[in-house]
Amino acid sequence: MSIAQAERNEKNSMNLSSTIKSIQDIMRKDDGVDGDAQRLGQLTWMLFLKVFDQREEEWEDDNATYKSPLPERYRWRNWAAYIADAEGKKKPQIAGSELISFVNNELFPSLKDQIDASKSPQHKVIKQVFEDANNYMKSGPQMLAVIEKLEDAINFHDFKTRASLGDVYEQMLNDLRGAGNAGEFYTPRAITAFVADRVNPRLDKRETVMDPACGTGGFLTAAIDQFRNQLTTKSSTEDKRAIEELIHGIEKKQLPHLLCTTNMLLHGIDVPSQIEHRNTLGIGWNEWSANDKVDCLITNPPFGGYEDDTVGGDYPTDLRTRETADMFMALIIKKLLKENGRAAVVLPDGFLFGDGIKGTLKKLLLRDCKLHTIIRLPKGVFAPYTTIKTNLLFFTKGATVDDGTEHFHTDTIWFYEHPYPAGYKSYSKTKPIRLEEFKPEQDWWGDEANDFADRVENEFAWKVDFKTKREQAEAAAQPRWQRAEELNNLAAALEGEAGDLRKSLVGSTDAAYREKIDTQIAELRAKAEPLRLQARDAQAAGDRIYWPIFNLDIKNPNAPEEETHDPDLLLEKYKKLLGEIEETESQLKSELAAALAHHFVNENA
């Protein structure tokens, strides 16, 4: 792109940006629109109808028999578009005094209730877009003013305008991040573009791409761009058309779904019917089939949120949780990714160091998939919505190995610590993370086909030999687990004897005999109980050796130790050190108790 062209595009984008700002200013005067989220919702359904109408003009030019899924009266051109009178002056088709009544009593009821989604994919798109949309505006003249701005400033036939509107759209979402939950809809473009570039879905292989929590479609539009970059002058019409079929998205909330659908239209997806409006996590575990699996999955699942009790109840017991990001990870690994399929997922630090269900999920990830790369992002990438540090996890689903043993596909994990640009101490709305910052990672990346043999460690990159770490932990933990199993077997034998004695009492009325047997049962149970406790301690001692290998919150060993005098950081370090001391003391006590218990049990035997 030439400098002059870049300047024209930037100017175009600025003009559009000022138009959108003036539209939002108009909406602020309307008593019915309350807050940024409603302003965005209002603007988006109006934008959708205008975008759709102008795309329909293109489709009509290409196909003389094209028939709109919208009732003729409710197409943008027949109620909203300004038309020229006899003197050539453009005027609205509906007076301001009648406009709100028309929208509320005719337009919305028709688009919500009278569209048959089963007629065609386009009908389905319209139905899904409007089923939860709302008109918040109460002033007809203000709505006319908004329509006039859209008519004058935005021409979607101009692809540059369309592309610039995509930029403005993302800026609107960026600006909205402070408006409560809306922030979860936005992933910086630098992240979506870098992830799509690294996962690199292949058009020639017709690789499918999915985002199961697609929000406004940032990852999907990046995937579309990735596909289009593979087109050449020799590419067929079929190649271009195939892109639409390869993109899949699911979004739970109405506003981001509407934004995503419009975003797809802006990016040339004619029938974005594969952007579904439903809750991915609400789909039954066994409802997913092999046909739902995809070649590539890229997503930033909402984290820190919880689903209600009715969601996820049929997940496998060991994977059952209500935390959204954890539920998505379970689905991605077990249900959504094909064998040899590639995935990249944005996850917070809490997933890396978490235990419990998070530990179980990480074991599942490292066992069933090859987790080859973790890009550790600095704080502030998602500011001001959250300052939580996040990571990009890249992994490939392994082929099933059914030989009766537990097979781990992950041997080596590479980490790359993404630094701030020179002079930055954090990111902000005015200084966001930029795609060019990822050039060092792209140059370093290498090729998965040769197991990233060309990668080298440097001040930002290091690797962990997970295979050796796991084998050493298993070898050290195994005697404890074996001891726990032996103790549990001894306890079970004693409890079995007690059970047999209890059965011998059935039908007996001899009081002396019953008393004698009860005494024997009590003695057996008294012997079994400490064995169970010792088994539990031995199991815990083995677990304490084994499960820490799934802590992926691994600091950069090549980075120089930063000296700090920040009291908050020093206090945090001090607390961490105290915790490590306490954990070591606890481990020593358990080891000693297990060793002594072993001695005493042998003596009793």
C-alpha positions as CSV (number, residue, x, y, z in Angstrom):
1,M,0.0,0.0,0.0
2,S,1.4,3.4,-0.9
3,I,1.7,6.2,1.6
4,A,-0.8,8.3,-0.3
5,Q,-3.3,5.4,-0.3
6,A,-2.7,4.8,3.4
7,E,-3.4,8.5,4.1
8,R,-6.6,8.4,2.0
9,N,-7.8,5.3,4.0
10,E,-6.9,7.0,7.3
11,K,-8.8,10.1,6.2
12,N,-11.8,8.0,5.1
13,S,-11.7,6.2,8.5
14,M,-11.5,9.5,10.4
15,N,-14.5,10.8,8.4
16,L,-16.5,7.7,9.2
17,S,-15.4,7.9,12.8
18,S,-16.6,11.4,13.1
19,T,-19.9,10.4,11.5
20,I,-20.4,7.6,14.0
21,K,-19.5,10.0,16.8
22,S,-22.1,12.5,15.6
23,I,-24.7,9.7,15.4
24,Q,-24.0,8.7,19.0
25,D,-24.3,12.4,19.9
26,I,-27.8,12.5,18.3
27,M,-28.8,9.4,20.2
28,R,-27.7,11.0,23.5
29,K,-30.5,13.5,23.0
30,D,-33.1,10.8,22.7
31,D,-34.8,9.9,26.0
32,G,-35.2,6.2,25.1
33,V,-31.5,5.4,24.6
34,D,-29.7,4.8,27.9
35,G,-26.0,4.3,27.9
36,D,-23.3,3.2,25.5
37,A,-24.5,-0.4,25.1
38,Q,-28.0,0.6,24.0
39,R,-26.5,3.2,21.6
40,L,-24.4,0.6,20.0
41,G,-27.3,-1.9,19.9
42,Q,-29.5,0.8,18.2
43,L,-26.9,1.8,15.7
44,T,-26.0,-1.8,14.9
45,W,-29.5,-3.0,13.8
46,M,-29.8,0.1,11.7
47,L,-26.4,-0.4,10.2
48,F,-27.2,-4.0,9.5
49,L,-30.3,-3.2,7.5
50,K,-28.4,-0.5,5.5
51,V,-25.5,-2.9,4.9
52,F,-27.8,-5.7,4.0
53,D,-29.7,-3.5,1.5
54,Q,-26.6,-2.3,-0.3
55,R,-25.3,-5.9,-0.4
56,E,-28.6,-6.9,-1.9
57,E,-28.1,-4.3,-4.7
58,E,-24.9,-6.2,-5.5
59,W,-26.6,-9.6,-5.4
60,E,-29.4,-8.3,-7.7
61,D,-26.9,-7.0,-10.2
62,D,-25.3,-10.5,-10.2
63,N,-28.6,-12.4,-10.3
64,A,-31.7,-11.1,-12.0
65,T,-33.9,-13.6,-10.2
66,Y,-32.7,-12.7,-6.7
67,K,-35.5,-12.4,-4.1
68,S,-35.0,-10.7,-0.8
69,P,-35.8,-12.6,2.4
70,L,-37.2,-9.3,3.8
71,P,-40.8,-8.3,3.1
72,E,-40.6,-5.6,0.4
73,R,-42.1,-2.9,2.6
74,Y,-39.4,-3.4,5.3
75,R,-36.3,-3.3,3.1
76,W,-34.2,-0.2,4.0
77,R,-34.6,1.3,0.5
78,N,-38.4,1.3,0.9
79,W,-38.8,3.1,4.3
80,A,-35.4,4.5,5.5
81,A,-33.5,5.6,2.4
82,Y,-33.9,9.3,1.5
83,I,-35.4,9.7,-2.0
84,A,-35.3,12.7,-4.4
85,D,-38.5,14.7,-5.0
86,A,-39.5,16.3,-8.3
87,E,-37.0,19.1,-7.7
88,G,-34.2,16.6,-7.0
89,K,-34.1,17.4,-3.2
90,K,-33.7,14.3,-1.0
91,K,-36.4,13.7,1.5
92,P,-37.4,11.0,4.0
93,Q,-40.1,8.5,3.0
94,I,-41.8,8.5,6.4
95,A,-42.3,11.7,8.4
96,G,-40.6,11.9,11.7
97,S,-43.9,12.0,13.6
98,E,-44.9,8.6,12.1
99,L,-41.5,6.9,12.1
100,I,-41.3,5.5,15.7
101,S,-44.9,4.0,15.3
102,F,-43.9,2.4,12.0
103,V,-40.7,0.9,13.5
104,N,-42.3,-0.4,16.7
105,N,-45.6,-1.5,15.3
106,E,-44.8,-2.7,11.8
107,L,-41.0,-3.2,11.1
108,F,-40.0,-5.0,14.3
109,P,-43.1,-7.3,14.6
110,S,-42.6,-8.3,11.0
111,L,-38.9,-9.0,11.3
112,K,-39.2,-10.7,14.7
113,D,-42.3,-12.9,14.1
114,Q,-43.0,-13.2,10.4
115,I,-39.7,-14.4,9.0
116,D,-39.6,-18.1,8.4
117,A,-36.1,-19.2,9.3
118,S,-36.5,-22.6,7.5
119,K,-37.0,-21.0,4.1
120,S,-33.4,-20.3,3.4
121,P,-30.1,-19.5,5.1
122,Q,-30.7,-15.8,4.5
123,H,-34.1,-16.0,6.2
124,K,-32.4,-17.7,9.2
125,V,-29.8,-14.8,9.4
126,I,-32.6,-12.1,9.5
127,K,-34.6,-14.1,12.1
128,Q,-31.6,-14.6,14.3
129,V,-30.5,-10.9,14.0
130,F,-33.8,-9.5,15.0
131,E,-35.2,-12.1,17.5
132,D,-33.7,-10.1,20.5
133,A,-33.0,-6.7,18.8
134,N,-34.7,-3.6,20.2
135,N,-35.6,-0.1,19.1
136,Y,-34.7,2.1,22.0
137,M,-35.3,5.5,20.3
138,K,-38.5,7.4,21.1
139,S,-38.0,10.5,19.0
140,G,-38.9,10.2,15.3
141,P,-37.0,13.4,14.3
142,Q,-33.8,12.1,16.1
143,M,-34.1,8.7,14.3
144,L,-34.5,10.6,11.0
145,A,-31.3,12.5,11.8
146,V,-29.5,9.2,12.4
147,I,-30.8,7.8,9.1
148,E,-29.7,11.0,7.2
149,K,-26.2,10.7,8.6
150,L,-26.0,7.0,7.6
151,E,-27.3,7.8,4.1
152,D,-24.9,10.8,3.5
153,A,-21.7,9.4,5.0
154,I,-21.7,5.7,4.3
155,N,-21.5,4.1,0.9
156,F,-20.9,0.3,1.3
157,H,-20.4,-0.1,-2.5
158,D,-17.0,1.4,-2.0
159,F,-14.9,-1.4,-0.6
160,K,-12.5,1.1,1.0
161,T,-15.5,2.6,2.9
162,R,-16.5,-1.0,3.9
163,A,-13.0,-1.8,5.1
164,S,-12.7,1.6,6.9
165,L,-16.1,1.0,8.6
166,G,-14.7,-2.3,9.9
167,D,-11.9,-0.2,11.6
168,V,-14.5,2.2,13.0
169,Y,-16.6,-0.7,14.2
170,E,-13.7,-2.1,16.1
171,Q,-13.0,1.3,17.6
172,M,-16.6,1.5,18.7
173,L,-16.1,-1.8,20.5
174,N,-12.8,-0.7,21.9
175,D,-14.5,2.5,23.3
176,L,-17.2,0.4,24.8
177,R,-14.9,-1.8,26.9
178,G,-15.6,0.4,29.9
179,A,-19.3,-0.3,29.6
180,G,-19.7,-3.3,31.9
181,N,-19.9,-6.7,30.2
182,A,-19.5,-5.3,26.8
183,G,-15.8,-5.4,27.2
184,E,-15.7,-9.1,26.9
185,F,-16.8,-8.7,23.2
186,Y,-13.5,-7.2,22.1
187,T,-10.1,-8.8,21.4
188,P,-7.5,-6.5,20.0
189,R,-7.0,-6.8,16.3
190,A,-3.2,-7.4,16.8
191,I,-4.1,-10.6,18.7
192,T,-6.7,-11.9,16.3
193,A,-4.4,-11.2,13.3
194,F,-1.3,-12.9,14.9
195,V,-3.3,-15.9,16.0
196,A,-4.9,-16.4,12.6
197,D,-1.5,-16.0,10.9
198,R,0.1,-18.7,13.2
199,V,-2.7,-21.2,13.0
200,N,-2.9,-20.5,9.3
201,P,-6.1,-22.3,8.1
202,R,-5.5,-23.6,4.6
203,L,-8.0,-22.7,1.8
204,D,-6.6,-25.3,-0.6
205,K,-7.2,-28.1,2.0
206,R,-10.7,-26.6,2.7
207,E,-9.8,-26.4,6.5
208,T,-12.8,-25.4,8.6
209,V,-12.3,-22.6,11.3
210,M,-14.5,-22.2,14.4
211,D,-14.8,-19.7,17.2
212,P,-17.2,-21.1,19.8
213,A,-17.4,-17.8,21.6
214,C,-17.1,-15.5,18.6
215,G,-18.3,-12.2,20.1
216,T,-18.3,-9.7,17.3
217,G,-16.2,-11.9,15.0
218,G,-12.7,-10.6,15.4
219,F,-11.0,-14.0,15.1
220,L,-13.3,-15.0,12.2
221,T,-12.6,-11.9,10.2
222,A,-8.9,-12.5,10.8
223,A,-9.4,-16.0,9.5
224,I,-11.3,-14.7,6.4
225,D,-8.4,-12.3,5.7
226,Q,-6.0,-15.3,6.1
227,F,-8.0,-17.3,3.5
228,R,-8.2,-14.4,1.1
229,N,-4.4,-13.8,1.3
230,Q,-4.1,-17.3,-0.2
231,L,-6.1,-16.4,-3.3
232,T,-4.2,-15.8,-6.5
233,T,-5.1,-14.8,-10.0
234,K,-5.4,-18.6,-10.7
235,S,-7.9,-19.1,-7.9
236,S,-11.3,-20.3,-9.0
237,T,-14.7,-18.8,-8.2
238,E,-15.2,-22.0,-6.2
239,D,-12.2,-21.1,-4.0
240,K,-13.6,-17.7,-3.3
241,R,-17.0,-19.1,-2.5
242,A,-15.6,-21.8,-0.3
243,I,-14.4,-19.3,2.4
244,E,-18.0,-18.7,3.4
245,E,-18.6,-22.4,4.1
246,L,-15.4,-22.8,6.1
247,I,-16.2,-20.1,8.8
248,H,-18.2,-21.2,11.9
249,G,-19.1,-19.0,14.9
250,I,-21.4,-19.3,17.9
251,E,-22.3,-16.4,20.1
252,K,-24.6,-16.5,23.2
253,K,-25.5,-12.8,23.5
254,Q,-27.7,-10.9,21.2
255,L,-25.7,-7.7,20.7
256,P,-22.3,-9.3,19.8
257,H,-24.1,-11.8,17.6
258,L,-25.8,-8.9,15.7
259,L,-22.4,-7.1,15.5
260,C,-20.7,-10.3,14.3
261,T,-23.4,-10.9,11.6
262,T,-23.0,-7.3,10.3
263,N,-19.2,-7.7,10.5
264,M,-19.4,-10.8,8.3
265,L,-21.5,-8.8,5.7
266,L,-18.9,-6.1,5.8
267,H,-16.2,-8.7,5.1
268,G,-18.0,-10.0,2.1
269,I,-19.7,-13.1,3.6
270,D,-22.9,-13.0,1.7
271,V,-25.0,-15.3,3.9
272,P,-23.5,-15.4,7.4
273,S,-25.8,-18.2,8.5
274,Q,-23.0,-20.1,10.1
275,I,-22.8,-17.5,12.8
276,E,-25.2,-19.1,15.3
277,H,-27.0,-17.3,18.1
278,R,-26.9,-19.8,20.9
279,N,-25.0,-20.8,24.0
280,T,-22.2,-23.1,23.1
281,L,-22.0,-24.3,26.7
282,G,-25.7,-25.0,26.8
283,I,-25.4,-27.7,24.1
284,G,-25.5,-31.1,25.7
285,W,-22.2,-32.9,26.0
286,N,-23.5,-35.9,24.0
287,E,-25.2,-33.6,21.4
288,W,-21.8,-32.8,19.8
289,S,-21.0,-35.2,17.0
290,A,-18.0,-35.9,14.8
291,N,-19.5,-33.6,12.2
292,D,-19.1,-30.7,14.6
293,K,-15.3,-31.1,14.8
294,V,-13.2,-28.5,12.9
295,D,-9.6,-28.3,11.6
296,C,-8.8,-25.0,13.2
297,L,-10.2,-23.4,16.4
298,I,-9.3,-19.9,17.5
299,T,-11.0,-18.2,20.4
300,N,-10.9,-15.9,23.4
301,P,-13.5,-17.6,25.7
302,P,-15.0,-15.4,28.4
303,F,-13.1,-16.0,31.6
304,G,-14.0,-15.2,35.2
305,G,-17.7,-15.8,34.5
306,Y,-19.9,-18.6,35.6
307,E,-22.8,-20.5,34.0
308,D,-25.9,-21.3,35.9
309,D,-26.6,-24.7,37.5
310,T,-28.6,-25.9,34.5
311,V,-25.6,-25.7,32.1
312,G,-22.9,-28.4,31.9
313,G,-24.6,-30.9,34.2
314,D,-24.0,-33.7,31.7
315,Y,-20.3,-33.0,31.4
316,P,-18.1,-36.0,32.5
317,T,-17.8,-35.9,36.3
318,D,-14.1,-35.1,36.4
319,L,-14.6,-32.2,34.0
320,R,-17.7,-30.7,35.7
321,T,-17.4,-27.0,36.5
322,R,-19.4,-23.8,36.1
323,E,-16.4,-21.5,35.2
324,T,-16.9,-20.5,31.5
325,A,-13.3,-20.7,30.3
326,D,-12.8,-24.1,31.9
327,M,-15.9,-25.4,30.3
328,F,-14.8,-24.2,26.9
329,M,-11.4,-25.8,27.3
330,A,-13.1,-29.2,28.1
331,L,-15.3,-28.8,25.0
332,I,-12.4,-27.8,22.7
333,I,-10.2,-30.7,23.6
334,K,-12.8,-33.4,23.7
335,K,-15.6,-32.3,21.3
336,L,-14.6,-29.6,18.9
337,L,-11.1,-30.3,17.5
338,K,-10.4,-32.9,14.9
339,E,-7.4,-35.2,15.3
340,N,-4.4,-33.2,14.1
341,G,-6.6,-30.1,14.3
342,R,-4.9,-26.9,15.4
343,A,-6.1,-24.5,18.1
344,A,-5.1,-21.2,19.7
345,V,-6.9,-20.0,22.8
346,V,-6.5,-16.9,24.9
347,L,-6.4,-17.8,28.6
348,P,-5.6,-15.9,31.8
349,D,-2.6,-16.7,34.1
350,G,-5.1,-18.3,36.6
351,F,-5.5,-21.2,34.2
352,L,-1.8,-21.7,34.0
353,F,-1.2,-22.0,37.8
354,G,-4.7,-23.2,38.9
355,D,-5.2,-26.6,40.4
356,G,-8.3,-28.7,41.0
357,I,-10.5,-28.8,37.8
358,K,-7.9,-26.6,36.1
359,G,-5.2,-29.1,36.9
360,T,-7.4,-31.9,35.5
361,L,-8.0,-29.9,32.3
362,K,-4.2,-29.2,31.9
363,K,-3.5,-32.9,32.2
364,L,-6.2,-33.5,29.6
365,L,-4.7,-30.9,27.3
366,L,-1.1,-32.1,27.7
367,R,-2.2,-35.8,27.3
368,D,-4.6,-35.5,24.4
369,C,-2.9,-32.6,22.6
370,K,0.5,-31.4,21.8
371,L,0.8,-28.0,23.6
372,H,3.8,-26.7,21.7
373,T,3.7,-22.9,22.4
374,I,2.6,-20.5,25.1
375,I,3.0,-16.8,24.3
376,R,3.0,-14.9,27.6
377,L,1.4,-11.5,27.1
378,P,2.2,-8.5,29.4
379,K,-0.4,-6.8,31.6
380,G,-2.7,-4.3,30.0
381,V,-3.4,-6.0,26.6
382,F,-7.1,-6.0,27.5
383,A,-7.1,-2.8,29.6
384,P,-9.1,-1.0,30.8
385,Y,-11.6,-4.0,30.7
386,T,-9.2,-6.1,32.7
387,T,-5.5,-5.9,33.8
388,I,-5.3,-9.7,34.3
389,K,-2.3,-11.1,32.4
390,T,-3.2,-13.4,29.6
391,N,-1.6,-16.0,27.4
392,L,-1.9,-17.5,23.9
393,L,-1.9,-21.3,24.0
394,F,-1.2,-23.0,20.7
395,F,-1.8,-26.8,20.5
396,T,-2.5,-29.6,18.1
397,K,-4.9,-32.4,18.8
398,G,-3.1,-35.8,18.9
399,A,-4.2,-38.9,17.2
400,T,-5.9,-41.4,19.5
401,V,-3.6,-44.1,20.9
402,D,-5.5,-47.0,22.3
403,D,-2.9,-49.4,23.7
404,G,-4.1,-49.5,27.3
405,T,-1.6,-47.0,28.6
406,E,-1.8,-43.3,29.3
407,H,-0.1,-41.6,26.4
408,F,0.9,-37.9,26.5
409,H,1.3,-36.1,23.2
410,T,3.1,-33.1,24.8
411,D,6.9,-33.6,25.2
412,T,8.3,-30.1,24.9
413,I,6.6,-26.8,25.7
414,W,8.0,-23.6,24.3
415,F,7.4,-20.3,26.1
416,Y,7.8,-16.8,24.6
417,E,7.5,-13.7,26.8
418,H,6.1,-10.9,24.7
419,P,7.8,-7.7,25.8
420,Y,6.4,-4.2,25.9
421,P,7.6,-1.9,23.0
422,A,10.5,0.4,23.9
423,G,9.3,3.2,26.2
424,Y,6.0,1.5,27.2
425,K,5.2,0.5,30.7
426,S,1.7,-0.6,29.8
427,Y,-0.9,-0.6,27.0
428,S,-3.9,1.7,26.9
429,K,-6.8,2.7,24.7
430,T,-4.6,5.2,22.9
431,K,-1.5,2.9,22.9
432,P,-2.9,-0.6,22.1
433,I,-0.8,-3.6,21.3
434,R,0.1,-3.6,17.6
435,L,0.6,-6.5,15.1
436,E,4.1,-5.4,14.2
437,E,5.2,-6.2,17.7
438,F,4.7,-9.9,17.0
439,K,7.3,-9.8,14.2
440,P,10.0,-11.3,16.5
441,E,7.7,-14.2,17.4
442,Q,6.9,-14.8,13.7
443,D,10.6,-14.8,12.8
444,W,11.3,-17.2,15.7
445,W,8.3,-19.5,15.2
446,G,9.7,-22.3,12.9
447,D,7.7,-25.2,11.6
448,E,5.6,-27.8,13.4
449,A,6.3,-30.3,10.7
450,N,9.9,-30.7,12.0
451,D,8.8,-30.2,15.6
452,F,10.1,-26.6,15.6
453,A,13.7,-27.8,15.3
454,D,14.8,-24.3,14.3
455,R,13.7,-22.6,17.5
456,V,16.4,-21.3,19.8
457,E,16.2,-20.0,23.3
458,N,16.9,-16.3,23.8
459,E,16.1,-13.6,26.4
460,F,12.4,-14.0,25.6
461,A,12.1,-17.7,24.6
462,W,12.7,-20.8,26.6
463,K,11.6,-24.4,26.6
464,V,10.4,-26.9,29.2
465,D,11.2,-30.6,28.8
466,F,7.8,-31.7,30.0
467,K,8.3,-35.4,29.2
468,T,11.3,-35.7,31.5
469,K,9.6,-33.7,34.2
470,R,6.6,-35.9,34.0
471,E,8.5,-39.2,34.0
472,Q,10.6,-38.1,37.0
473,A,7.5,-37.0,38.9
474,E,5.7,-40.3,38.1
475,A,8.7,-42.4,39.2
476,A,9.0,-40.4,42.5
477,A,5.2,-40.5,43.1
478,Q,4.6,-44.1,42.2
479,P,5.9,-45.7,45.4
480,R,3.6,-43.5,47.4
481,W,0.6,-44.3,45.2
482,Q,1.6,-48.0,45.3
483,R,1.7,-47.8,49.1
484,A,-1.7,-46.1,49.2
485,E,-3.1,-48.9,47.1
486,E,-1.6,-51.6,49.4
487,L,-3.0,-49.8,52.5
488,N,-6.4,-49.4,50.9
489,N,-6.4,-53.1,50.0
490,L,-5.5,-54.1,53.6
491,A,-8.3,-51.8,54.9
492,A,-10.7,-53.2,52.3
493,A,-9.9,-56.8,53.4
494,L,-10.6,-55.9,57.1
495,E,-13.8,-54.1,56.1
496,G,-14.8,-57.2,54.0
497,E,-14.3,-59.4,57.1
498,A,-16.4,-57.0,59.1
499,G,-19.1,-57.2,56.4
500,D,-19.1,-61.0,56.4
501,L,-19.4,-61.0,60.2
502,R,-22.3,-58.5,60.0
503,K,-24.1,-60.9,57.5
504,S,-23.6,-63.8,60.0
505,L,-25.8,-62.0,62.5
506,V,-28.8,-62.1,60.2
507,G,-31.6,-64.2,61.9
508,S,-29.5,-64.7,65.1
509,T,-31.3,-64.0,68.4
510,D,-28.4,-65.1,70.7
511,A,-27.5,-61.9,72.6
512,A,-24.1,-63.2,73.8
513,Y,-23.2,-64.2,70.2
514,R,-24.4,-60.9,68.8
515,E,-22.3,-59.0,71.4
516,K,-19.2,-61.1,70.6
517,I,-19.6,-60.5,66.8
518,D,-20.2,-56.8,67.3
519,T,-17.0,-56.6,69.3
520,Q,-15.1,-58.3,66.5
521,I,-16.6,-56.0,63.9
522,A,-15.6,-52.9,66.0
523,E,-12.0,-54.2,66.3
524,L,-11.8,-54.8,62.5
525,R,-13.1,-51.4,61.7
526,A,-10.7,-49.8,64.3
527,K,-7.8,-51.5,62.5
528,A,-9.1,-50.4,59.0
529,E,-9.6,-46.8,59.9
530,P,-6.0,-45.8,60.5
531,L,-5.0,-47.8,57.3
532,R,-7.4,-45.6,55.3
533,L,-5.9,-42.5,56.8
534,Q,-2.4,-43.7,56.1
535,A,-3.5,-44.5,52.5
536,R,-4.9,-41.1,52.1
537,D,-1.6,-39.5,53.4
538,A,0.4,-41.7,51.1
539,Q,-1.8,-40.8,48.1
540,A,-1.5,-37.1,49.0
541,A,2.3,-37.4,49.2
542,G,2.4,-38.9,45.7
543,D,-0.1,-36.2,44.4
544,R,2.1,-33.4,45.8
545,I,5.0,-34.7,43.8
546,Y,3.0,-35.4,40.6
547,W,0.4,-32.6,40.1
548,P,2.8,-29.6,40.3
549,I,4.1,-30.7,36.9
550,F,0.9,-29.2,35.5
551,N,1.7,-25.8,36.8
552,L,2.4,-23.9,33.5
553,D,3.0,-20.5,35.1
554,I,6.7,-20.8,34.4
555,K,8.8,-17.7,34.7
556,N,11.4,-16.7,32.1
557,P,14.7,-18.2,33.3
558,N,16.6,-16.1,30.8
559,A,15.3,-12.7,31.9
560,P,17.5,-10.7,34.2
561,E,16.2,-10.4,37.8
562,E,14.6,-7.0,38.1
563,E,15.5,-5.2,41.3
564,T,12.4,-3.5,42.8
565,H,11.7,-1.3,45.7
566,D,7.9,-1.3,45.2
567,P,6.5,-2.2,48.6
568,D,3.5,-4.0,47.0
569,L,5.8,-6.2,44.9
570,L,8.1,-6.9,47.8
571,L,5.2,-7.9,50.0
572,E,3.9,-10.2,47.3
573,K,7.3,-11.9,47.1
574,Y,7.4,-12.2,50.9
575,K,4.0,-13.8,51.0
576,K,5.0,-16.2,48.2
577,L,8.1,-17.2,50.0
578,L,6.2,-17.8,53.2
579,G,3.8,-20.0,51.3
580,E,6.6,-22.0,49.8
581,I,8.2,-22.5,53.3
582,E,4.8,-23.7,54.7
583,E,4.3,-26.0,51.7
584,T,7.8,-27.5,52.2
585,E,7.2,-28.0,55.9
586,S,3.8,-29.7,55.2
587,Q,5.4,-32.0,52.6
588,L,8.2,-33.0,55.0
589,K,5.6,-33.8,57.7
590,S,3.6,-35.9,55.3
591,E,6.7,-37.8,54.1
592,L,7.7,-38.5,57.7
593,A,4.2,-39.6,58.6
594,A,4.0,-41.9,55.6
595,A,7.5,-43.4,56.4
596,L,6.6,-44.0,60.1
597,A,3.2,-45.4,59.2
598,H,4.9,-47.9,56.9
599,H,7.1,-48.9,59.7
600,F,4.3,-49.4,62.3
601,V,2.1,-51.3,59.9
602,N,4.9,-53.7,59.2
603,E,5.4,-54.2,63.0
604,N,1.7,-54.8,63.5
605,A,1.7,-57.3,60.7
